Amino acid sequence: MKAKEIIVYVSNDCQESRKIMNFLEQLDVMYEKRNISENKAYLTELQRRNIYSTPVVIIDENIILGFQKNKITNLLHYGMLDKNEMG
């Protein structure tokens, strides 16, 4: 099975960002952390996608806003979202 590309956009002092990182670490998932508070280029990347808040998880081009455990789990395990979870 091909490894998934996972990017997590976070910001300093964000409880939801910490929750996502802890959750992924519990699952032993490798991810790239991009902190928009420390690197404004990462903020610009999000703004190009019309996203203006963190946390954001991108799994193989699937975007999840906020800490949505079920969506993250489904994408990691099945590679897709349930049609009821889209949006």
C-alpha positions, 0 to 999 in steps of 0.5 A: 500500500502506498504511503499517504502524504499527510500535511498538518497546518497548525498555529501556536496556542491552538488547542485543536492543533495539539489534539490533531498532532497527538491523535496522529502520533497515537496512530503512529502516523508520519506527517509534515507539520506546517506552523503558520505562526512560525512561517508566514509562507504556510499561511499564504499556502492556506489562503490560496485555498481560501482557508483562513484558520487552523488546524487543517489536515491534508491527506492525499489532497483531501482537506479536513478543517478542524479536528474531525477524528472520524474523517481523519480515520476514514481517510487514513484507513480507507482512502476515502470519506463516507459520502455523509462526511463530505463537505 
